[in-house]
Amino acid sequence: MKKRLLIVEDDREMRSLICDELWDLGLQIKEAADGDEALRLALDSRPDLILTDLRMPAGGFDYVARLRSLAPTCPIILMTAFGDSKTRAEALQRGVAAYFDKPVRMQDLRSAIKRLLDNHGGHGKLTTDKLVG
């Protein structure tokens, strides 16, 4: 059975680019354009990994906290174009498994996705000791 990846990005072109870059990983990819849609899909599709933007409609750290409560063991990769050390620190406190500042290097993103799916499979204990980015 294919691992399920939920990609949450409000920029349609960026979301399409990410999907194109990840298609060959053999994942079942679901897409959401905002935080509300992401929360619905997280409930419906039970992803093994969530890759999400931070700053978008219905986004922000409250959204990340709601994602974490809906999928407590699912690794979350957070991306933002508006990050700094404070944002990174708060992401860690919120249980984010990997953090990337935009623009994201696709090879680094692919490596983080592979590592998290191999190590956690969406079902193990989430570790946040190593942030990527």
ChimeraX commands (.cxc) that place a marker at each C-alpha (Angstrom):
marker #1 position 0.00,0.00,0.00 radius 0.5
marker #1 position 1.30,3.44,-0.96 radius 0.5
marker #1 position 2.19,5.93,1.74 radius 0.5
marker #1 position -0.12,8.94,1.82 radius 0.5
marker #1 position 1.27,12.48,1.61 radius 0.5
marker #1 position -0.87,15.56,2.18 radius 0.5
marker #1 position 0.53,18.70,0.53 radius 0.5
marker #1 position -0.92,21.97,1.84 radius 0.5
marker #1 position 0.02,25.08,-0.11 radius 0.5
marker #1 position -2.15,28.04,-1.10 radius 0.5
marker #1 position -0.01,28.95,-4.11 radius 0.5
marker #1 position -1.36,26.67,-6.87 radius 0.5
marker #1 position 1.85,26.89,-8.94 radius 0.5
marker #1 position 4.06,26.04,-5.96 radius 0.5
marker #1 position 1.76,23.14,-5.01 radius 0.5
marker #1 position 1.91,21.83,-8.58 radius 0.5
marker #1 position 5.71,22.14,-8.63 radius 0.5
marker #1 position 6.02,20.20,-5.38 radius 0.5
marker #1 position 3.70,17.46,-6.67 radius 0.5
marker #1 position 5.71,17.23,-9.89 radius 0.5
marker #1 position 8.97,16.96,-7.94 radius 0.5
marker #1 position 7.63,14.20,-5.67 radius 0.5
marker #1 position 5.59,12.06,-8.09 radius 0.5
marker #1 position 8.38,9.52,-8.58 radius 0.5
marker #1 position 8.53,8.69,-4.85 radius 0.5
marker #1 position 5.54,6.39,-5.33 radius 0.5
marker #1 position 3.31,8.23,-2.86 radius 0.5
marker #1 position -0.42,8.76,-2.92 radius 0.5
marker #1 position -0.60,12.56,-2.91 radius 0.5
marker #1 position -3.57,14.61,-1.71 radius 0.5
marker #1 position -3.60,18.38,-2.11 radius 0.5
marker #1 position -5.16,21.17,-0.06 radius 0.5
marker #1 position -5.19,24.90,-0.80 radius 0.5
marker #1 position -5.73,26.17,2.75 radius 0.5
marker #1 position -5.79,25.14,6.38 radius 0.5
marker #1 position -9.50,24.32,6.51 radius 0.5
marker #1 position -9.26,21.97,3.52 radius 0.5
marker #1 position -6.13,20.42,5.03 radius 0.5
marker #1 position -7.91,19.64,8.29 radius 0.5
marker #1 position -10.77,17.94,6.41 radius 0.5
marker #1 position -8.34,15.90,4.30 radius 0.5
marker #1 position -6.28,14.96,7.34 radius 0.5
marker #1 position -9.42,13.43,8.86 radius 0.5
marker #1 position -10.58,11.77,5.64 radius 0.5
marker #1 position -7.33,10.47,4.15 radius 0.5
marker #1 position -5.28,9.81,7.29 radius 0.5
marker #1 position -1.94,10.82,5.75 radius 0.5
marker #1 position 1.38,9.26,6.69 radius 0.5
marker #1 position 3.09,12.65,6.30 radius 0.5
marker #1 position 1.89,16.25,6.02 radius 0.5
marker #1 position 3.86,18.88,4.10 radius 0.5
marker #1 position 2.39,22.30,4.79 radius 0.5
marker #1 position 2.91,25.98,4.30 radius 0.5
marker #1 position 2.54,28.11,7.43 radius 0.5
marker #1 position 1.28,31.43,6.13 radius 0.5
marker #1 position -1.88,30.88,4.10 radius 0.5
marker #1 position -5.65,31.20,4.53 radius 0.5
marker #1 position -6.71,29.41,7.74 radius 0.5
marker #1 position -3.01,28.76,8.43 radius 0.5
marker #1 position -0.62,29.78,11.18 radius 0.5
marker #1 position 0.45,28.04,14.34 radius 0.5
marker #1 position -3.11,27.53,15.59 radius 0.5
marker #1 position -3.71,25.53,12.40 radius 0.5
marker #1 position -0.54,23.50,13.05 radius 0.5
marker #1 position -1.78,22.77,16.58 radius 0.5
marker #1 position -5.13,21.57,15.18 radius 0.5
marker #1 position -3.32,19.35,12.66 radius 0.5
marker #1 position -1.21,17.93,15.47 radius 0.5
marker #1 position -4.33,17.15,17.54 radius 0.5
marker #1 position -6.03,15.42,14.58 radius 0.5
marker #1 position -2.94,13.43,13.62 radius 0.5
marker #1 position -0.79,13.21,16.77 radius 0.5
marker #1 position 1.79,10.76,15.36 radius 0.5
marker #1 position 1.88,12.00,11.77 radius 0.5
marker #1 position 5.13,13.83,10.95 radius 0.5
marker #1 position 4.60,17.39,9.76 radius 0.5
marker #1 position 7.04,19.25,7.52 radius 0.5
marker #1 position 6.55,23.01,7.72 radius 0.5
marker #1 position 7.56,25.49,5.00 radius 0.5
marker #1 position 7.45,29.27,5.19 radius 0.5
marker #1 position 8.73,32.28,3.29 radius 0.5
marker #1 position 8.36,34.41,6.42 radius 0.5
marker #1 position 10.42,32.46,8.94 radius 0.5
marker #1 position 13.11,33.40,11.38 radius 0.5
marker #1 position 14.71,31.76,14.42 radius 0.5
marker #1 position 11.62,32.49,16.52 radius 0.5
marker #1 position 9.36,30.84,13.92 radius 0.5
marker #1 position 11.67,27.81,13.79 radius 0.5
marker #1 position 11.66,27.53,17.59 radius 0.5
marker #1 position 7.88,27.73,17.77 radius 0.5
marker #1 position 7.59,25.11,15.01 radius 0.5
marker #1 position 9.71,22.77,17.15 radius 0.5
marker #1 position 7.53,23.43,20.19 radius 0.5
marker #1 position 4.43,22.62,18.11 radius 0.5
marker #1 position 5.79,19.19,17.18 radius 0.5
marker #1 position 6.96,19.87,13.63 radius 0.5
marker #1 position 9.38,17.18,12.42 radius 0.5
marker #1 position 11.17,19.29,9.79 radius 0.5
marker #1 position 11.26,23.00,8.97 radius 0.5
marker #1 position 12.18,24.70,5.69 radius 0.5
marker #1 position 12.52,28.34,4.75 radius 0.5
marker #1 position 11.31,29.12,1.24 radius 0.5
marker #1 position 12.55,28.88,-1.37 radius 0.5
marker #1 position 12.91,25.19,-0.57 radius 0.5
marker #1 position 15.66,23.12,-2.15 radius 0.5
marker #1 position 13.70,20.22,-3.62 radius 0.5
marker #1 position 16.47,17.69,-3.01 radius 0.5
marker #1 position 16.48,18.58,0.69 radius 0.5
marker #1 position 12.70,18.31,0.82 radius 0.5
marker #1 position 12.75,14.91,-0.92 radius 0.5
marker #1 position 15.39,13.66,1.54 radius 0.5
marker #1 position 13.36,14.81,4.54 radius 0.5
marker #1 position 10.21,13.15,3.20 radius 0.5
marker #1 position 12.01,9.85,2.57 radius 0.5
marker #1 position 13.68,9.94,5.99 radius 0.5
marker #1 position 10.47,10.68,7.86 radius 0.5
marker #1 position 8.43,8.07,6.00 radius 0.5
marker #1 position 11.15,5.45,6.47 radius 0.5
marker #1 position 11.68,6.25,10.16 radius 0.5
marker #1 position 8.12,6.92,11.21 radius 0.5
marker #1 position 5.77,5.67,8.55 radius 0.5
marker #1 position 3.24,8.02,10.09 radius 0.5
marker #1 position 2.65,5.58,12.93 radius 0.5
marker #1 position 5.65,5.76,15.23 radius 0.5
marker #1 position 6.58,8.29,17.88 radius 0.5
marker #1 position 7.26,11.67,16.34 radius 0.5
marker #1 position 10.72,13.02,17.05 radius 0.5
marker #1 position 11.59,16.67,16.72 radius 0.5
marker #1 position 15.23,16.63,17.72 radius 0.5
marker #1 position 16.45,17.31,14.17 radius 0.5
marker #1 position 15.01,20.11,12.15 radius 0.5
marker #1 position 15.93,20.26,8.49 radius 0.5
marker #1 position 16.36,23.39,6.47 radius 0.5
marker link #1:1,2 radius 0.2
marker link #1:2,3 radius 0.2
marker link #1:3,4 radius 0.2
marker link #1:4,5 radius 0.2
marker link #1:5,6 radius 0.2
marker link #1:6,7 radius 0.2
marker link #1:7,8 radius 0.2
marker link #1:8,9 radius 0.2
marker link #1:9,10 radius 0.2
marker link #1:10,11 radius 0.2
marker link #1:11,12 radius 0.2
marker link #1:12,13 radius 0.2
marker link #1:13,14 radius 0.2
marker link #1:14,15 radius 0.2
marker link #1:15,16 radius 0.2
marker link #1:16,17 radius 0.2
marker link #1:17,18 radius 0.2
marker link #1:18,19 radius 0.2
marker link #1:19,20 radius 0.2
marker link #1:20,21 radius 0.2
marker link #1:21,22 radius 0.2
marker link #1:22,23 radius 0.2
marker link #1:23,24 radius 0.2
marker link #1:24,25 radius 0.2
marker link #1:25,26 radius 0.2
marker link #1:26,27 radius 0.2
marker link #1:27,28 radius 0.2
marker link #1:28,29 radius 0.2
marker link #1:29,30 radius 0.2
marker link #1:30,31 radius 0.2
marker link #1:31,32 radius 0.2
marker link #1:32,33 radius 0.2
marker link #1:33,34 radius 0.2
marker link #1:34,35 radius 0.2
marker link #1:35,36 radius 0.2
marker link #1:36,37 radius 0.2
marker link #1:37,38 radius 0.2
marker link #1:38,39 radius 0.2
marker link #1:39,40 radius 0.2
marker link #1:40,41 radius 0.2
marker link #1:41,42 radius 0.2
marker link #1:42,43 radius 0.2
marker link #1:43,44 radius 0.2
marker link #1:44,45 radius 0.2
marker link #1:45,46 radius 0.2
marker link #1:46,47 radius 0.2
marker link #1:47,48 radius 0.2
marker link #1:48,49 radius 0.2
marker link #1:49,50 radius 0.2
marker link #1:50,51 radius 0.2
marker link #1:51,52 radius 0.2
marker link #1:52,53 radius 0.2
marker link #1:53,54 radius 0.2
marker link #1:54,55 radius 0.2
marker link #1:55,56 radius 0.2
marker link #1:56,57 radius 0.2
marker link #1:57,58 radius 0.2
marker link #1:58,59 radius 0.2
marker link #1:59,60 radius 0.2
marker link #1:60,61 radius 0.2
marker link #1:61,62 radius 0.2
marker link #1:62,63 radius 0.2
marker link #1:63,64 radius 0.2
marker link #1:64,65 radius 0.2
marker link #1:65,66 radius 0.2
marker link #1:66,67 radius 0.2
marker link #1:67,68 radius 0.2
marker link #1:68,69 radius 0.2
marker link #1:69,70 radius 0.2
marker link #1:70,71 radius 0.2
marker link #1:71,72 radius 0.2
marker link #1:72,73 radius 0.2
marker link #1:73,74 radius 0.2
marker link #1:74,75 radius 0.2
marker link #1:75,76 radius 0.2
marker link #1:76,77 radius 0.2
marker link #1:77,78 radius 0.2
marker link #1:78,79 radius 0.2
marker link #1:79,80 radius 0.2
marker link #1:80,81 radius 0.2
marker link #1:81,82 radius 0.2
marker link #1:82,83 radius 0.2
marker link #1:83,84 radius 0.2
marker link #1:84,85 radius 0.2
marker link #1:85,86 radius 0.2
marker link #1:86,87 radius 0.2
marker link #1:87,88 radius 0.2
marker link #1:88,89 radius 0.2
marker link #1:89,90 radius 0.2
marker link #1:90,91 radius 0.2
marker link #1:91,92 radius 0.2
marker link #1:92,93 radius 0.2
marker link #1:93,94 radius 0.2
marker link #1:94,95 radius 0.2
marker link #1:95,96 radius 0.2
marker link #1:96,97 radius 0.2
marker link #1:97,98 radius 0.2
marker link #1:98,99 radius 0.2
marker link #1:99,100 radius 0.2
marker link #1:100,101 radius 0.2
marker link #1:101,102 radius 0.2
marker link #1:102,103 radius 0.2
marker link #1:103,104 radius 0.2
marker link #1:104,105 radius 0.2
marker link #1:105,106 radius 0.2
marker link #1:106,107 radius 0.2
marker link #1:107,108 radius 0.2
marker link #1:108,109 radius 0.2
marker link #1:109,110 radius 0.2
marker link #1:110,111 radius 0.2
marker link #1:111,112 radius 0.2
marker link #1:112,113 radius 0.2
marker link #1:113,114 radius 0.2
marker link #1:114,115 radius 0.2
marker link #1:115,116 radius 0.2
marker link #1:116,117 radius 0.2
marker link #1:117,118 radius 0.2
marker link #1:118,119 radius 0.2
marker link #1:119,120 radius 0.2
marker link #1:120,121 radius 0.2
marker link #1:121,122 radius 0.2
marker link #1:122,123 radius 0.2
marker link #1:123,124 radius 0.2
marker link #1:124,125 radius 0.2
marker link #1:125,126 radius 0.2
marker link #1:126,127 radius 0.2
marker link #1:127,128 radius 0.2
marker link #1:128,129 radius 0.2
marker link #1:129,130 radius 0.2
marker link #1:130,131 radius 0.2
marker link #1:131,132 radius 0.2
marker link #1:132,133 radius 0.2
view
